[in-house]
């Protein structure tokens, strides 16, 4: 039994399609036509009726054997080639079978089948004498067989090339889809971090001022109006920022990722961030000693902004009513140092429950600082203050 190529196993077991049946019947018709022409041309020998019957029946059987060529190409070729030794009707079937072996198998197998045809030629010439010398018939037959084998090998090489190109196209498409999925995943991870950094800041401001309204029933109308204005403003900004986040998360087009985002904050926006916290009732002290604030790269300033934002948000969550200190210092040679520290108030204001948190803010902030090439430290000091400090390289 022929050795079966792995890629052909499923095709051999699957039912033949209409196109395959059409090709098989066309091969049968072509083999019969060519075989009849050869049979008529060599009918110079006087054979008995029984011998003629065997020759005709075996030749027709060789043509019908082509229907098995899809499953057993080399076996079909051997069967038809052996019959050519005594039946000219099998000549066409043998050529088609050798062509099929050249298409589906290594070149050695069709070459072996072609050599067997040449070995059968002297036997055939003894039964059906030819007007040409034996060496001429051998030469003509060898040329025909070489052309058939070469044609089959060309078809096989072309099929393999097309399959290789299709495989490479599938791999390229899969690689493109993978890179697109990775880009989307990275974008969603970044947006999730932005959501925590931005929305946690806004919501903590809303919660702090709403708590002041709840636990200060004796507040003047002006104070109530100011607190309500802060709540409304921050709630509105939180909704706008949430809408921006959702619009990016819903974006399916690779070219549209992050295309509608607002400009990211930098060092120059830290003053506005601190002023927001002061308006919400948090006392914030700012100490700044930076050589040239305008020369701080935007990427470094953005990370510094997030450090301050996270520190003030945590101060409002865990030490409402306390004092926070923000320290900014550095130079191009020493790098940028950002520190936020806060202490709990001596007297707790009200009994409102603490603002809930995800517990991942400092983890995400540490990752952000590390990606910028810096270091992040946080923890409680002996004096009871909680300190968040980051060092960032001046250039990234």
LUMLUM-570627 format. One record per residue (C-alpha): residue in one letter; x, y, z. Coordinates in steps of 0.1 Angstrom, whole numbers, padded with zeros to 4 digits, always signed. Example, Ala and Ser with C-alpha at 12.3 -4.5 7.8 and 13.67 -1.06 7.14 Angstrom:
REM LUMLUM-570627
a+0123-0045+0078/s+0137-0011+0071/
This chain:
REM LUMLUM-570627
x+0000+0000+0000/x+0013+0035-0009/x+0026+0057+0019/x+0000+0084+0023/x+0010+0121+0027/x-0005+0136+0059/x-0022+0164+0039/x-0040+0140+0016/x-0055+0117+0042/x-0086+0138+0048/x-0091+0143+0011/x-0089+0105+0004/x-0115+0096+0029/x-0138+0124+0021/x-0166+0119-0005/x-0157+0131-0040/x-0171+0164-0051/x-0189+0169-0084/x-0157+0185-0098/x-0136+0155-0088/x-0160+0131-0104/x-0159+0152-0136/x-0121+0151-0137/x-0120+0114-0131/x-0145+0106-0159/x-0125+0130-0181/x-0093+0111-0174/x-0111+0078-0181/x-0124+0091-0214/x-0090+0105-0224/x-0073+0072-0214/x-0098+0051-0234/x-0094+0074-0265/x-0056+0073-0265/x-0056+0036-0258/x-0079+0028-0287/x-0058+0049-0311/x-0027+0030-0300/x-0045-0004-0301/x-0057+0003-0337/x-0023+0014-0348/x-0005-0018-0335/x-0030-0044-0346/x-0007-0061-0371/x-0002-0092-0350/x-0025-0122-0354/x-0039-0130-0319/x-0064-0156-0310/x-0099-0145-0300/x-0091-0154-0264/x-0059-0133-0264/x-0077-0104-0280/x-0104-0106-0253/x-0078-0106-0225/x-0060-0076-0241/x-0093-0056-0245/x-0107-0065-0211/x-0074-0058-0193/x-0070-0025-0211/x-0105-0014-0201/x-0098-0025-0165/x-0066-0003-0165/x-0087+0027-0176/x-0112+0020-0149/x-0084+0017-0124/x-0078+0055-0127/x-0108+0060-0104/x-0087+0046-0076/x-0058+0070-0084/x-0068+0096-0058/x-0064+0070-0030/x-0036+0048-0043/x-0017+0068-0070/x+0015+0046-0070/x-0004+0014-0068/x-0027+0025-0097/x+0004+0034-0117/x+0020+0000-0111/x-0012-0018-0121/x-0016+0001-0154/x+0021-0001-0163/x+0021-0039-0159/x-0009-0042-0182/x+0009-0021-0209/x+0033-0051-0213/x+0006-0069-0233/x-0023-0045-0238/x-0019-0013-0259/x-0053-0001-0246/x-0036+0006-0212/x-0011+0030-0227/x-0032+0061-0220/x-0041+0050-0185/x-0004+0044-0177/x+0006+0078-0188/x-0022+0095-0168/x-0013+0073-0137/x+0024+0082-0140/x+0013+0119-0142/x-0008+0115-0111/x+0021+0099-0092/x+0044+0129-0102/x+0017+0153-0089/x+0013+0136-0055/x+0045+0119-0047/x+0083+0123-0047/x+0100+0122-0081/x+0116+0088-0074/x+0082+0070-0076/x+0071+0084-0110/x+0106+0078-0123/x+0104+0041-0112/x+0071+0037-0129/x+0084+0053-0161/x+0115+0029-0160/x+0091+0000-0157/x+0073+0011-0189/x+0106+0011-0207/x+0113-0024-0194/x+0079-0035-0207/x+0085-0021-0242/x+0106-0051-0255/x+0079-0075-0243/x+0053-0053-0261/x+0074-0052-0292/x+0077-0090-0293/x+0039-0092-0293/x+0032-0063-0316/x+0062-0059-0340/x+0070-0023-0350/x+0085-0010-0382/x+0109+0012-0362/x+0140-0001-0345/x+0137-0009-0308/x+0161+0017-0298/x+0141+0044-0316/x+0109+0033-0299/x+0127+0033-0265/x+0140+0068-0272/x+0105+0082-0282/x+0089+0065-0253/x+0115+0079-0229/x+0109+0114-0242/x+0072+0111-0238/x+0076+0097-0202/x+0101+0124-0193/x+0077+0151-0205/x+0048+0135-0185/x+0069+0132-0153/x+0082+0168-0157/x+0047+0182-0162/x+0035+0164-0131/x+0064+0176-0110/x+0057+0212-0123/x+0021+0209-0112/x+0031+0196-0078/x+0056+0224-0073/x+0031+0250-0083/x+0005+0236-0059/x+0030+0235-0031/x+0040+0271-0039/x+0003+0283-0039/x-0003+0264-0006/x+0028+0280+0009/x+0016+0314-0001/x-0018+0308+0013/x-0003+0295+0046/x+0019+0326+0048/x-0011+0348+0041/x-0030+0331+0069/x-0001+0335+0092/x+0003+0371+0084/x-0034+0377+0089/x-0033+0358+0123/x-0002+0379+0133/x-0020+0411+0123/x-0051+0401+0144/x-0028+0392+0173/x-0010+0425+0172/x-0043+0443+0169/x-0057+0424+0199/x-0025+0432+0219/x-0027+0469+0210/x-0063+0470+0221/x-0055+0452+0253/x-0027+0476+0261/x-0049+0505+0253/x-0077+0492+0276/x-0052+0486+0304/x-0039+0522+0300/x-0075+0535+0300/x-0083+0514+0331/x-0054+0531+0349/x-0065+0565+0337/x-0100+0557+0350/x-0087+0550+0385/x-0064+0580+0385/x-0090+0604+0372/x-0123+0592+0385/x-0110+0583+0420/x-0098+0619+0423/x-0132+0633+0411/x-0154+0610+0432/x-0133+0616+0463/x-0139+0653+0459/x-0176+0647+0454/x-0178+0625+0485/x-0159+0649+0507/x-0181+0679+0499/x-0212+0658+0501/x-0201+0647+0535/x-0196+0683+0545/x-0232+0691+0535/x-0245+0661+0555/x-0226+0668+0587/x-0227+0706+0587/x-0264+0714+0590/x-0255+0748+0606/x-0235+0759+0575/x-0244+0792+0560/x-0263+0793+0527/x-0231+0806+0510/x-0211+0776+0523/x-0238+0752+0512/x-0239+0768+0478/x-0201+0766+0474/x-0200+0730+0484/x-0229+0721+0461/x-0211+0739+0433/x-0180+0718+0439/x-0201+0686+0439/x-0219+0695+0407/x-0187+0706+0389/x-0167+0675+0399/x-0197+0652+0391/x-0200+0668+0357/x-0163+0664+0350/x-0164+0628+0362/x-0192+0620+0338/x-0173+0637+0309/x-0141+0617+0317/x-0161+0585+0320/x-0177+0592+0286/x-0143+0596+0271/x-0131+0563+0286/x-0161+0544+0274/x-0158+0558+0239/x-0123+0545+0237/x-0132+0511+0251/x-0159+0508+0225/x-0136+0517+0196/x-0130+0487+0173/x-0110+0504+0146/x-0072+0502+0151/x-0068+0537+0137/x-0093+0550+0161/x-0077+0539+0193/x-0072+0569+0215/x-0080+0593+0186/x-0106+0613+0206/x-0087+0615+0239/x-0081+0649+0256/x-0046+0662+0261/x-0029+0645+0290/x-0019+0666+0321/x+0016+0677+0326/x+0036+0695+0354/x+0019+0728+0346/x-0015+0713+0356/x-0004+0703+0392/x-0013+0738+0405/x-0048+0734+0392/x-0050+0700+0408/x-0039+0714+0442/x-0064+0742+0439/x-0092+0718+0433/x-0083+0700+0465/x-0081+0733+0484/x-0116+0743+0472/x-0129+0710+0484/x-0117+0718+0519/x-0084+0700+0521/x-0055+0720+0533/x-0026+0715+0509/x+0008+0730+0513/x+0030+0732+0481/x+0068+0734+0482/x+0084+0737+0448/x+0121+0740+0440/x+0126+0730+0404/x+0153+0747+0383/x+0133+0751+0351/x+0097+0739+0352/x+0092+0744+0314/x+0120+0720+0306/x+0105+0690+0323/x+0095+0665+0296/x+0057+0660+0292/x+0060+0623+0299/x+0078+0629+0332/x+0054+0657+0341/x+0024+0634+0334/x+0038+0608+0357/x+0045+0634+0384/x+0009+0647+0380/x-0005+0612+0386/x+0017+0608+0417/x+0004+0640+0432/x-0032+0631+0422/x-0030+0597+0438/x-0014+0611+0470/x-0041+0638+0474/x-0069+0612+0466/x-0056+0589+0493/x-0053+0618+0517/x-0090+0626+0512/x-0099+0589+0515/x-0080+0580+0546/x-0074+0613+0564/x-0103+0636+0556/x-0099+0669+0573/x-0061+0665+0576/x-0033+0685+0560/x-0014+0673+0530/x+0020+0685+0519/x+0032+0684+0483/x+0069+0687+0475/x+0084+0691+0440/x+0121+0694+0436/x+0148+0685+0411/x+0170+0695+0382/x+0181+0681+0349/x+0212+0665+0366/x+0195+0651+0397/x+0161+0641+0383/x+0126+0650+0396/x+0114+0642+0431/x+0077+0643+0439/x+0065+0638+0475/x+0030+0638+0490/x+0026+0634+0528/x-0004+0637+0550/x-0013+0634+0587/x-0046+0624+0602/x-0064+0652+0620/x-0062+0653+0658/x-0100+0653+0660/x-0119+0632+0635/x-0146+0653+0618/x-0180+0635+0618/x-0186+0598+0617/x-0192+0594+0580/x-0179+0561+0566/x-0146+0561+0547/x-0146+0565+0509/x-0142+0530+0494/x-0112+0522+0473/x-0100+0494+0450/x-0067+0490+0468/x-0048+0489+0435/x-0041+0526+0431/x-0006+0524+0445/x+0001+0492+0426/x-0008+0508+0393/x+0011+0540+0402/x+0042+0519+0410/x+0040+0503+0375/x+0036+0537+0359/x+0066+0551+0377/x+0087+0520+0368/x+0078+0523+0332/x+0090+0559+0333/x+0124+0546+0347/x+0118+0559+0382/x+0113+0546+0418/x+0083+0548+0441/x+0083+0546+0479/x+0054+0548+0503/x+0046+0541+0539/x+0041+0556+0574/x+0068+0575+0591/x+0076+0575+0628/x+0059+0608+0633/x+0026+0593+0620/x+0026+0609+0586/x+0020+0588+0555/x+0044+0596+0527/x+0043+0589+0490/x+0075+0597+0472/x+0086+0591+0437/x+0119+0598+0419/x+0117+0603+0381/x+0146+0607+0356/x+0145+0641+0340/x+0145+0626+0305/x+0129+0592+0295/
